[in-house]
Amino acid sequence: MLKDFLPHVIYNALTSKLSEYEINEIRLRAGKPITVICNTKHYFLSENGICNSPNQAIFASKELLIDIVFKASDYSIYSVNEQLKQGFLTVKGGIRLGICGDVAIDSEIKTINNFSSICIRVPHQIKNASLPIFNHVLNNGDINNTLIISPPGAGKTTLLRDLIFQFSNHNYPYNIFIADERGEITGGEDGFNLGHFCDAICFLNKKDSMLMGIRSMSPDIIVTDELGAEDDFYALQYAMNCGVKVVATVHAQNIEELKRKPAFAKLIEDKYFKRYIVLSKENGIGTIEGVYRENLTRVYGGAI
Amino acid sequence: MKIVILFCIVVLCSYVGFGVSANYSERKKFFFDLKHFASALKNEINFSLTKLVEIVTKLNTQIKDKNLNQLLCNYLLYLKTKKEITVDGLFNNICILRQQEKENIYLFFKRLGKVDVFNQINEIENYINIFEEYYLLAKGESEKFCPLYTKMGILIGLFVVIIFA
């Protein structure tokens, strides 16, 4: 998939010592050496593969960044401009390009141009990654509203993806609706195998997506990634009050940090979520720090 | 034997006349279809924001003109291999176009997909106007030169036959 939009020199350098599966992130900054993150370790990218010295590294130019974005859009910038406006671009297989540059504004954001940085995040599908917490989400045939909490890059989307797969794989009689605002969970076109019981709306904001899903697909479970906007909470509460269960993720280091976000403090206080799963990179990406009940007592793993 | 040779001369001259006139007909048909292709492209982009590869592949199956089919196949090759588009590559196996026309059509394809929807639609509309002008010109030339070259071919053939007879 990386081959589709990375120049040959960079792709060959990347894959000379690594497989795509081992790469977590590639960061390109105009005028700076290209860096690669593998299993939380940072490396520079040289023509012979990854290295530790910036002196041997390949440097990214502005032209290179433009070329990558243009190719990643399949030569159709107009088709991804709504994503670009939000600072990202998701390509086949769920690879997400976070983009920085000059924002063109004319009463509203029109686009991003003059790209200065690209962060390419390579998604993974790790089979059975969610098994340690699966019984906490599905408890005696009853699904708990669950919130997965982790800092960026700690594997919450991977966990979420496997959780969806496990529901399908075990033939539970649940219809799962995925509100995939960034196309990362499903992987978009040529995406991930998430089983036979999933429906997804991609690239629509979570509020509209969830409301559409509830009305049109009558789901048993709604799955969504990276809650944060004010509208998300309205849709979340609406879904939970419609008898639909919700499994969602949010960025935070731990529950204490999450409680400092006013909207979440209210959700925690009102006990909307029955389970909180905290992830970290402590022992590698996807480390399960703990699973907590609605009253924040520990069910599994370490202390708060 | 002499009659056969003279008959062949008439056929050959007529064939050349038809060939030259067919060139004008093909140009007219090419620009007519190109104009409609651009219109359909505009609508697809405006309505569904579909990616260029998908739109061009779909429209190419609906187009009957062999020159435009060839042009779109050449363009799709660039889209699929993600290489820089060139004039020679784009017009590979197409010989009915003049240099100025090639340059304008090349710029049309080169500019596709590089801007947002609003600007993309505006650009395509500008090019539709240009293609319309080319079509009218090709239509005028076709009406003027097609019968002329066809008749000339036949007449020259007959003239040669009369001289040699």
Interface residues (C-beta under 8 A of the other chain):
Chain A: D4 F5 F70 K71 S73 D74 Y75 S76 I77 Y78 S79 N81 K110 T111
Chain B: I45 L49 T50 K51 L52 V53 L79 K82 L112 G113 K114 V115 D116 V117 Q120
